[in-house]
Amino acid sequence: MSCNKTQEKVITKTKIIDLSHTFSEETVYWVTAKEFKLDIVAKGDTDKGFFYAANNFETAEHGGTHIDAPIHFSKGKQSVEEIPLNKLIGQAIKVDVTANASNNPDYLISVKDFTNWEKTNGTIPEGAIVLLETGHSKHYPDKLKYLGTDQRGPEAVKLLHFPGLSSEAATWLVENRNINAIGIDTPSIDYGQSEYFKSHVILLSENIPAFENITNLDQLPLKDFEVIALPMKIKDGSGAPLRIIAKVKEEI
């Protein structure tokens, strides 16, 4: 006697998650960088019978949610407008180190963090965009908690404290895996107390752009989602404001 089983069709929807902080007077910038300023040109009803609004803004390249182009730390490498779009759009993974970094503002993401991820999730896919979740974005935009200082200027650089990627882990990634881009929910891919920005140099020298000051990583799974990271297309830019989103499939 045969038994026919009806296979249920799995229906999914795509959820879009914004990984960007809003740009405003609260936006967090590097302690030596020009902060965001918005000047209102017009906002109100006109004598022609319609409403009209327009603004001017000025800002440094590196602040808020932004991209570090390879030329930022590597002579002759790609500037913002030269980064291929297929480096900025594609399948992504998330490495979650919040348990380690939550009580250590100087935490360095290690090779072990990546190998532990792979034990559970398989090898980091070819051409993946790698996002690093430290949990540090919960402090944004409180500069004292997020940067480690609310002071500004060259001397404030010595006071910076936030997690980042160790140079050993950056080297492991470029030598053993083929990734398209990397992002982190802190002000820099290097940790706050870095003097030589080795992780920047290692990654950007291989034309691997970095996304900094991203957020909402706690809303992402560890794998099987897509990232779209589109910066302002600045000619010869070493960086640019970034609108980055994730597309996650969910069963309904």
Summary of the structure (lengths in Angstrom):
residues: 252
radius of gyration: 20.3
end to end distance: 34.3
largest distance: 83.1
contacts: 801
relative contact order: 0.25
helix: 23%
strand: 30%
